Amino acid sequence: MLIVLLGLASVLNWYAGNRGPAPADQAVAAPQGVPVTAARAEARNVPVYLEGLGTVQAFNTVSVKSRVDGQITKVLFHEGDEVKAGDPLFQIDPRPFQAALQQAQAVKQRDEAQLHSAQLDLQRYQKLAPTGFQTQQQLDQQTGLVGQLQGAVQADQAQIDNAQLNLDYALIRSPIEGRTGRRMVDVGNMVQSAQNTPLVAIAQLRPIFVTFSVPADRLGEIRKYQMRAPLTVVAYALDDETEIAQGQLTLIDNQVDESTGTIRLKAQFDNDGEPLWPGESVNAHLVLTMEDNAVTVPPQTVMQGPNGAYVYVLDDNDTAHRRDVAVAQTQQGYSVIANGLKAGDRVVVEGQYRLTDGAKARTGEAQPGAIAQKSAP
């Protein structure tokens, strides 16, 4: 009997040791509160801006065409070259134009010789007419001949100028500073001044334009701020985070697009280093003004409920309180809170989806601005 009792005691001890701690012990070991990450609402100066999808346009674009007919004998640039105004691009065979120039010069030389002879005869007639050795009619005829030859010499000079102009046109030069595109003709081809196909296109990239549209109901606001000071336009990549360049608003179109209810704007950029390229799509931010000491929080802090936006604010005891807020705008890395928060309030930025109003939180503090930097450019 003693052996049986001892065996039963061993079994009971083994069973008690494998059941784990008592419920009271488990309650003591359980973590307290919902784990969250908290950060402070920060005051910062933020831009107030309008956003629109923009397209980059060259400052000037020229389709180079020939102004004379002839055969191309030289191509004096490489595709994609940077050229300046006046740089040679194509050489058309100049020999026909040189011959025409020499011919016009010869005709003028002949007519000048005839004019000189006629002027000498006129001088003699003018001396003899008073004595009766020359009639008035002969004097008038000689005067008319001199006038005709003077007109012929002037016409000859016009022919020379035209021939010289055609000779100059035989060397096709860049009319603007910019970058060349794809060459449309090769050496040996005949070109005509009447043809529609350009020889090459040149685009001026410095400076450069960005055109974009914004809602027309903001036109009055734009004009109000523009009268105070020139407005800055910032071009971002399509991810709306990577800043490409900053420019200045130069044009508000003179008519609203009735079909879309928008107004077209144009901004000019220096484009040093050519970060903007014609035809590229960008997000354009028209900065209207700067709001000083605006209250900001990381954008993931704000949640949407049936009554609008709200955040969870933690008190000194790490108790979460739901607070309704008004979001003025959300931009790179932060949301601007119009009302409902003040700078320094401790808000929940991660883990708030498991909270309820009045719930206890167990916090891990985020570094100031660290959460915002995660999504900032």
LINQUIDA-V327691 format. One record per residue. N is the residue number from 1. PSI is psi in degrees with one decimal (NA if undefined). OMEGA is omega as a letter, one per 30 degrees, with the letter a starting at -180 (none if undefined). Layout:
BEGIN
((N:PSI:OMEGA) (N:PSI:OMEGA))
END
This chain:
BEGIN
((1:-39.6:l) (2:-38.9:l) (3:-41.9:l) (4:-42.5:l) (5:-40.9:l) (6:-39.4:l) (7:-40.7:l) (8:-37.7:l) (9:-37.6:l) (10:-42.0:l) (11:-42.1:a) (12:-39.3:l) (13:-40.9:l) (14:-41.6:a) (15:-41.5:l) (16:-37.2:a) (17:-23.9:a) (18:0.3:l) (19:-15.1:a) (20:-177.9:a) (21:159.2:l) (22:158.9:l) (23:-35.7:a) (24:-40.6:l) (25:-40.8:l) (26:-40.4:a) (27:-36.0:l) (28:-36.9:a) (29:-19.6:a) (30:139.8:l) (31:148.7:a) (32:128.9:l) (33:163.4:l) (34:127.0:l) (35:126.3:a) (36:168.3:l) (37:131.2:a) (38:156.4:l) (39:165.3:l) (40:137.6:l) (41:133.8:a) (42:147.9:l) (43:130.1:l) (44:161.4:l) (45:122.6:a) (46:146.7:l) (47:143.2:l) (48:118.4:a) (49:163.9:l) (50:146.1:a) (51:141.4:l) (52:150.9:l) (53:123.9:a) (54:162.0:l) (55:133.2:a) (56:134.3:l) (57:141.0:l) (58:147.0:l) (59:-43.3:l) (60:142.9:l) (61:129.0:a) (62:130.6:l) (63:110.1:a) (64:125.2:l) (65:160.4:l) (66:141.4:l) (67:-0.4:l) (68:164.1:l) (69:143.2:l) (70:-174.6:a) (71:133.1:l) (72:124.3:a) (73:-21.1:a) (74:144.6:l) (75:121.4:a) (76:20.8:l) (77:167.8:l) (78:147.5:l) (79:133.1:a) (80:1.8:l) (81:149.2:l) (82:126.5:a) (83:156.4:l) (84:162.2:l) (85:127.5:a) (86:-11.0:l) (87:138.1:l) (88:141.3:a) (89:-50.8:a) (90:148.7:l) (91:119.2:l) (92:143.4:a) (93:114.1:a) (94:-7.7:a) (95:-42.5:l) (96:-34.6:a) (97:-34.7:l) (98:-40.4:l) (99:-42.3:l) (100:-36.9:l) (101:-44.3:l) (102:-37.3:l) (103:-43.6:l) (104:-36.2:l) (105:-37.2:l) (106:-40.7:l) (107:-40.4:l) (108:-40.5:l) (109:-40.6:l) (110:-46.7:a) (111:-32.5:l) (112:-37.4:l) (113:-42.2:l) (114:-39.2:l) (115:-40.5:l) (116:-42.7:l) (117:-42.1:a) (118:-35.4:l) (119:-37.8:l) (120:-42.8:l) (121:-38.9:a) (122:-39.3:l) (123:-39.2:l) (124:-44.9:a) (125:-39.2:a) (126:-31.3:l) (127:-34.0:a) (128:-24.5:a) (129:-42.4:a) (130:-24.8:a) (131:-12.4:l) (132:-0.2:l) (133:-15.1:l) (134:138.7:a) (135:162.8:l) (136:-33.6:l) (137:-43.8:l) (138:-38.1:l) (139:-42.1:l) (140:-40.3:l) (141:-41.3:l) (142:-35.8:l) (143:-41.3:l) (144:-37.7:l) (145:-41.1:l) (146:-42.1:l) (147:-40.3:l) (148:-43.9:a) (149:-33.8:l) (150:-42.1:l) (151:-38.2:l) (152:-39.8:l) (153:-40.2:l) (154:-40.0:l) (155:-37.8:l) (156:-40.1:l) (157:-36.9:l) (158:-38.5:l) (159:-39.3:l) (160:-45.5:l) (161:-41.6:l) (162:-42.3:l) (163:-39.3:l) (164:-37.8:l) (165:-43.4:l) (166:-37.2:l) (167:-40.1:l) (168:-39.5:l) (169:-21.8:l) (170:-24.6:l) (171:102.6:a) (172:124.8:a) (173:158.9:l) (174:127.4:l) (175:-16.9:a) (176:168.1:l) (177:134.2:a) (178:-162.6:a) (179:132.5:l) (180:153.1:l) (181:-147.6:a) (182:135.4:l) (183:132.6:a) (184:-16.5:a) (185:155.6:l) (186:169.7:l) (187:138.7:l) (188:-16.0:l) (189:148.1:l) (190:136.9:l) (191:153.1:a) (192:147.4:a) (193:-22.6:a) (194:-4.6:a) (195:150.9:a) (196:-20.6:a) (197:123.0:l) (198:155.4:l) (199:-38.0:l) (200:154.3:l) (201:140.8:l) (202:130.8:a) (203:130.6:l) (204:119.2:a) (205:-11.5:a) (206:109.4:f) (207:-175.7:a) (208:159.9:a) (209:152.9:l) (210:123.8:l) (211:139.3:a) (212:167.0:a) (213:145.7:l) (214:162.9:l) (215:136.0:a) (216:-23.2:a) (217:-7.0:l) (218:5.4:a) (219:-45.2:a) (220:-39.4:l) (221:-41.9:l) (222:-45.9:a) (223:-34.7:l) (224:-47.4:a) (225:-31.4:l) (226:-32.1:l) (227:-22.0:l) (228:-41.9:a) (229:157.0:l) (230:139.8:a) (231:136.6:l) (232:140.6:l) (233:127.8:a) (234:127.1:l) (235:125.4:l) (236:156.8:l) (237:171.0:a) (238:-16.2:l) (239:-6.8:l) (240:22.6:l) (241:-35.0:a) (242:111.7:l) (243:132.1:a) (244:-51.1:a) (245:163.5:l) (246:138.4:l) (247:-159.6:a) (248:139.6:l) (249:126.9:a) (250:-17.5:a) (251:131.7:l) (252:119.4:a) (253:151.6:a) (254:9.3:l) (255:139.0:l) (256:138.7:l) (257:105.8:a) (258:-29.2:a) (259:-29.4:a) (260:-12.7:a) (261:32.2:a) (262:165.2:l) (263:135.4:a) (264:135.4:l) (265:157.3:l) (266:135.8:l) (267:146.6:l) (268:135.4:a) (269:140.0:l) (270:-36.4:l) (271:36.0:l) (272:131.2:a) (273:-5.4:l) (274:52.7:l) (275:-21.6:l) (276:142.6:a) (277:136.8:a) (278:135.9:a) (279:-10.7:a) (280:143.4:l) (281:136.0:a) (282:163.1:l) (283:119.9:a) (284:128.6:l) (285:113.6:l) (286:109.2:a) (287:115.5:a) (288:-44.2:a) (289:175.4:l) (290:132.2:l) (291:117.1:a) (292:139.7:l) (293:42.6:l) (294:144.5:l) (295:126.1:a) (296:149.7:l) (297:159.9:l) (298:142.3:a) (299:-30.2:a) (300:-8.2:l) (301:-34.7:a) (302:130.5:l) (303:160.0:a) (304:129.6:l) (305:-177.3:a) (306:-23.5:a) (307:8.9:l) (308:-162.5:a) (309:148.7:l) (310:161.8:l) (311:166.4:l) (312:125.2:l) (313:135.7:a) (314:135.6:l) (315:-171.6:a) (316:-21.1:l) (317:12.8:a) (318:31.6:l) (319:131.3:a) (320:133.9:l) (321:126.2:l) (322:132.9:a) (323:126.6:l) (324:139.8:a) (325:162.1:l) (326:122.7:a) (327:119.0:l) (328:-44.7:l) (329:158.0:l) (330:125.2:l) (331:-167.3:a) (332:100.3:l) (333:-4.4:a) (334:159.1:l) (335:137.8:l) (336:122.8:a) (337:117.0:a) (338:-40.9:l) (339:158.2:a) (340:-18.3:l) (341:159.9:l) (342:158.1:l) (343:135.2:a) (344:-18.2:l) (345:139.7:l) (346:116.7:a) (347:156.3:l) (348:124.6:a) (349:-19.9:l) (350:140.2:l) (351:4.2:a) (352:-15.5:a) (353:-13.0:l) (354:3.6:a) (355:156.5:l) (356:163.4:a) (357:124.0:a) (358:-0.3:a) (359:152.6:l) (360:135.7:a) (361:150.2:l) (362:109.9:a) (363:149.7:l) (364:119.9:a) (365:132.2:l) (366:151.5:l) (367:146.3:a) (368:123.1:l) (369:-3.7:a) (370:-40.6:a) (371:-41.9:l) (372:-38.0:a) (373:-23.3:a) (374:-35.3:a) (375:-0.4:a) (376:156.0:l) (377:NA:none))
END
